[in-house]
Amino acid sequence: MKVFHKIADLQNELFAVRKDNKTVGLVPTMGALHEGHASLVSRSVKENDVTVVSVFVNPTQFNDKTDLNTYPRTLEADCKLLESVGADYVLAPSVEEMYPTPDNRHFEFPPVTTVMEGAHRPGHFNGVCQVVSRLFYIVRPDKAYFGEKDWQQIAVIKALVRFLGIKVQIIECPIVREADGLAKSSRNTLLAADERAIAPTIYKYLKESQEYAHSHSLKETHDWVVEQINAVDGLEVEYFSIVDGDTLLDVENWEDSKNIVGCITVYCGKKPIRLIDHIKYNS
């Protein structure tokens, strides 16, 4: 496995790869890698001749400087994990290398960029689109792999690909969870022991809400989830949106869509740490 800090060096390597008509898979990450990332890389390795993984904490998608500064950075450990699952190339550029000049492009794809995370984290998805489009232009992958934990992000990336007319297939990969149900996330490493102990409650009630929904209205289910999670000392729901899984628009009744997803963001602990998850209801 080769690690590149300069974009031109990776591109030179990939030029030879394409000359041999080999397929390229891309797994964009912000590092602090875990088994969830490893599952994306393993799938790319199976489906492509060459797999590129980017490790870059992208400053343009953070609207909170404290969150940016505290985001875990573990490149050495990340590279060990990536080598163990068969990645071929790692791109780990500096901010100056990725953005030699300020990126003033503005991406907006309502409603997918304006609801939920878009409403609560202004500018977040614009930053995501900036860095992902840069990576697509740099790597020119045949396939790119994203985890379903960031359900809304996948919808945004698909809109970006359609807008730019980039020939890349977006591959959605299932959430990888801890044994107690907590969705694996780089932010989990920031949880104190007592916070880590209560965090799985989020998925517990999401899972139970699938059964609850069979005999209750959509609004009743929504309110029940929020009430149950907020009753746990140390957890506070920022939002719980039950939406059409494709458009991300709110639905009012279970019959309104054949693909209904409940997307939730919860503050955990005193700091607090922001955790996201989702549950599928009828898809």
C-alpha positions as CSV (number, residue, x, y, z in Angstrom):
1,M,0.0,0.0,0.0
2,K,1.3,3.4,-0.9
3,V,0.5,6.6,1.0
4,F,0.5,9.9,-0.9
5,H,0.4,13.4,0.5
6,K,0.7,15.1,-2.9
7,I,-2.3,14.9,-5.3
8,A,0.0,14.9,-8.4
9,D,1.9,11.9,-7.1
10,L,-1.3,9.9,-6.7
11,Q,-2.6,11.0,-10.1
12,N,0.7,9.9,-11.8
13,E,0.2,6.5,-10.2
14,L,-3.4,6.3,-11.3
15,F,-2.5,7.2,-14.9
16,A,-0.6,3.9,-15.2
17,V,-3.5,2.1,-13.6
18,R,-6.0,3.4,-16.2
19,K,-3.5,2.7,-19.0
20,D,-4.0,-1.0,-18.1
21,N,-7.8,-0.5,-18.1
22,K,-8.1,-1.3,-14.4
23,T,-11.2,-0.2,-12.5
24,V,-10.8,2.2,-9.6
25,G,-12.8,2.4,-6.4
26,L,-12.8,5.4,-4.0
27,V,-13.6,5.4,-0.3
28,P,-13.7,9.1,1.0
29,T,-13.0,9.3,4.7
30,M,-12.1,11.8,7.4
31,G,-9.9,9.3,9.2
32,A,-10.2,7.9,12.7
33,L,-11.2,4.8,10.9
34,H,-13.2,1.9,12.4
35,E,-14.8,-1.4,11.2
36,G,-17.5,0.6,9.4
37,H,-14.9,2.2,7.1
38,A,-13.1,-1.2,6.8
39,S,-16.3,-2.7,5.4
40,L,-16.5,0.0,2.7
41,V,-12.9,-0.6,1.8
42,S,-13.3,-4.4,1.7
43,R,-16.2,-4.1,-0.6
44,S,-14.3,-1.8,-2.9
45,V,-11.4,-4.2,-3.0
46,K,-13.8,-7.0,-4.0
47,E,-15.4,-4.9,-6.8
48,N,-12.5,-3.0,-8.3
49,D,-8.9,-3.7,-9.5
50,V,-7.6,-0.8,-7.4
51,T,-8.9,0.9,-4.3
52,V,-8.1,4.5,-3.2
53,V,-8.9,5.8,0.3
54,S,-8.8,9.5,1.1
55,V,-8.0,10.5,4.7
56,F,-8.7,14.2,5.0
57,V,-10.5,16.2,7.8
58,N,-12.3,18.7,5.5
59,P,-12.5,22.1,7.2
60,T,-15.1,23.5,4.8
61,Q,-17.8,21.1,6.1
62,F,-17.5,22.1,9.7
63,N,-19.6,25.0,10.9
64,D,-18.3,24.6,14.4
65,K,-14.5,25.3,14.8
66,T,-14.4,23.4,18.1
67,D,-15.8,20.3,16.4
68,L,-13.2,20.7,13.7
69,N,-10.4,21.0,16.2
70,T,-11.5,18.1,18.4
71,Y,-12.2,15.7,15.5
72,P,-9.9,12.7,16.0
73,R,-6.8,12.4,13.8
74,T,-5.1,9.0,13.7
75,L,-3.3,8.6,10.4
76,E,-0.8,6.0,11.5
77,A,-3.5,3.7,12.9
78,D,-5.7,4.4,9.9
79,C,-3.0,3.3,7.5
80,K,-2.5,0.0,9.4
81,L,-6.2,-0.8,9.2
82,L,-6.3,0.1,5.5
83,E,-3.4,-2.1,4.7
84,S,-5.0,-5.0,6.6
85,V,-8.1,-4.8,4.4
86,G,-6.3,-4.5,1.1
87,A,-6.4,-0.8,0.2
88,D,-3.9,0.0,-2.6
89,Y,-3.4,3.8,-2.2
90,V,-4.1,6.3,0.5
91,L,-4.4,10.0,-0.2
92,A,-3.7,12.1,3.0
93,P,-3.2,15.7,1.8
94,S,-2.8,18.8,3.8
95,V,-5.5,21.5,3.7
96,E,-3.2,23.6,1.6
97,E,-2.7,20.7,-0.9
98,M,-6.5,20.1,-1.2
99,Y,-7.4,23.7,-1.4
100,P,-4.4,25.7,-2.9
101,T,-6.9,28.5,-3.3
102,P,-10.2,29.1,-1.5
103,D,-13.0,27.0,-2.8
104,N,-15.8,29.5,-3.5
105,R,-18.1,27.1,-5.3
106,H,-21.6,27.0,-3.8
107,F,-23.7,23.8,-4.1
108,E,-27.4,23.7,-3.2
109,F,-29.8,20.9,-4.1
110,P,-33.0,21.5,-2.2
111,P,-34.7,19.8,-0.5
112,V,-31.9,17.2,0.2
113,T,-29.3,19.9,1.2
114,T,-31.7,22.1,3.2
115,V,-33.6,19.8,5.5
116,M,-32.4,18.0,8.7
117,E,-28.6,18.3,8.8
118,G,-28.8,21.1,6.2
119,A,-31.0,23.1,8.4
120,H,-29.1,22.5,11.7
121,R,-25.6,22.8,10.2
122,P,-25.5,25.7,7.7
123,G,-22.9,25.2,5.1
124,H,-22.1,21.6,6.0
125,F,-23.3,20.0,2.8
126,N,-21.7,22.7,0.7
127,G,-18.4,21.7,2.2
128,V,-19.2,18.0,1.7
129,C,-19.9,18.7,-2.0
130,Q,-16.7,20.8,-2.4
131,V,-14.4,18.1,-1.0
132,V,-16.2,15.1,-2.7
133,S,-16.2,16.8,-6.1
134,R,-12.5,17.6,-5.7
135,L,-11.9,13.9,-4.9
136,F,-13.9,12.8,-7.8
137,Y,-11.9,15.0,-10.2
138,I,-8.6,13.9,-8.6
139,V,-9.2,10.2,-8.5
140,R,-11.8,9.8,-11.3
141,P,-13.2,6.6,-9.7
142,D,-15.5,4.1,-11.4
143,K,-17.3,3.5,-8.1
144,A,-17.4,5.5,-4.8
145,Y,-18.4,3.9,-1.5
146,F,-20.4,5.7,1.3
147,G,-21.9,4.3,4.5
148,E,-25.7,4.4,5.0
149,K,-25.2,5.9,8.5
150,D,-24.9,9.2,6.8
151,W,-28.2,8.7,5.0
152,Q,-28.7,12.3,4.0
153,Q,-25.2,12.6,2.8
154,I,-25.7,9.9,0.2
155,A,-28.7,11.7,-1.2
156,V,-26.6,14.9,-1.4
157,I,-23.8,13.1,-3.2
158,K,-26.2,11.5,-5.7
159,A,-27.6,15.0,-6.4
160,L,-24.0,16.3,-6.8
161,V,-23.1,13.6,-9.3
162,R,-26.2,14.3,-11.4
163,F,-25.5,18.0,-11.3
164,L,-21.9,17.7,-12.4
165,G,-22.5,14.9,-14.9
166,I,-19.7,12.8,-13.4
167,K,-19.6,9.1,-14.5
168,V,-19.2,7.5,-11.1
169,Q,-21.4,4.8,-9.5
170,I,-22.4,5.6,-5.9
171,I,-22.4,2.5,-3.8
172,E,-24.4,2.6,-0.5
173,C,-23.1,0.3,2.2
174,P,-25.1,-0.8,5.3
175,I,-24.4,0.6,8.8
176,V,-21.9,-1.4,10.9
177,R,-22.9,-1.5,14.5
178,E,-21.3,-2.3,17.8
179,A,-22.5,-5.5,19.6
180,D,-24.9,-3.3,21.7
181,G,-26.4,-1.6,18.6
182,L,-24.5,1.8,18.6
183,A,-23.7,2.8,15.0
184,K,-19.9,2.8,14.5
185,S,-18.7,6.4,14.2
186,S,-15.3,8.2,14.5
187,R,-17.0,10.5,17.1
188,N,-17.7,7.5,19.4
189,T,-14.0,7.7,20.5
190,L,-14.8,11.1,22.1
191,L,-17.4,9.6,24.4
192,A,-16.6,9.2,28.1
193,A,-17.3,5.8,29.6
194,D,-20.7,6.9,31.1
195,E,-21.7,8.5,27.8
196,R,-20.7,5.4,25.9
197,A,-22.9,3.4,28.2
198,I,-26.1,5.4,27.4
199,A,-25.4,6.0,23.6
200,P,-26.8,2.6,22.5
201,T,-30.2,3.6,23.9
202,I,-30.7,5.7,20.7
203,Y,-30.8,2.6,18.5
204,K,-32.7,0.6,21.1
205,Y,-35.7,3.0,20.8
206,L,-35.4,3.4,17.1
207,K,-35.5,-0.4,16.7
208,E,-38.5,-0.7,19.1
209,S,-40.3,2.1,17.2
210,Q,-40.5,-0.2,14.2
211,E,-42.9,-2.5,16.2
212,Y,-44.6,0.5,17.8
213,A,-45.3,1.9,14.3
214,H,-47.4,-1.1,13.4
215,S,-50.2,0.1,15.8
216,H,-49.6,3.8,16.0
217,S,-49.7,6.8,13.7
218,L,-46.5,8.3,12.2
219,K,-46.8,11.4,14.5
220,E,-47.4,9.1,17.6
221,T,-44.3,7.1,16.6
222,H,-42.2,10.3,16.2
223,D,-43.3,11.7,19.5
224,W,-42.7,8.3,21.3
225,V,-39.1,8.0,20.1
226,V,-38.3,11.6,21.1
227,E,-40.0,11.1,24.5
228,Q,-38.2,7.9,25.2
229,I,-34.7,9.1,24.3
230,N,-35.1,12.5,26.1
231,A,-36.1,10.6,29.2
232,V,-32.6,9.1,29.4
233,D,-30.3,11.3,31.5
234,G,-27.5,12.6,29.3
235,L,-29.3,12.3,25.9
236,E,-31.2,15.1,24.1
237,V,-32.8,14.8,20.7
238,E,-31.9,17.6,18.3
239,Y,-34.3,16.4,15.7
240,F,-36.1,13.3,14.6
241,S,-37.4,13.5,11.1
242,I,-39.5,10.8,9.5
243,V,-39.1,11.3,5.8
244,D,-39.3,9.8,2.3
245,G,-36.0,8.0,2.0
246,D,-35.4,9.4,-1.5
247,T,-36.6,13.0,-1.4
248,L,-36.0,13.5,2.4
249,L,-39.2,15.4,2.6
250,D,-41.4,14.9,5.7
251,V,-44.3,12.4,5.4
252,E,-47.4,12.6,7.5
253,N,-48.8,9.1,7.2
254,W,-47.3,5.6,6.7
255,E,-49.1,5.3,3.4
256,D,-47.4,8.4,2.0
257,S,-44.3,6.6,0.8
258,K,-43.0,3.0,0.2
259,N,-39.6,4.1,1.5
260,I,-39.9,5.8,4.9
261,V,-36.8,6.5,7.0
262,G,-36.5,8.0,10.4
263,C,-33.4,10.1,10.7
264,I,-32.2,11.2,14.2
265,T,-29.5,13.4,15.7
266,V,-28.9,13.2,19.5
267,Y,-26.6,15.1,21.8
268,C,-24.9,12.7,24.2
269,G,-23.2,13.8,27.4
270,K,-22.1,17.1,28.8
271,K,-19.6,18.2,26.1
272,P,-21.9,17.1,24.2
273,I,-21.1,14.7,21.4
274,R,-23.4,14.8,18.4
275,L,-24.5,11.3,17.2
276,I,-26.6,10.4,14.2
277,D,-28.5,7.3,13.2
278,H,-31.6,6.2,11.3
279,I,-34.2,3.5,11.0
280,K,-36.1,2.1,8.0
281,Y,-39.8,1.6,8.5
282,N,-41.4,0.1,5.4
283,S,-38.7,-0.3,2.8
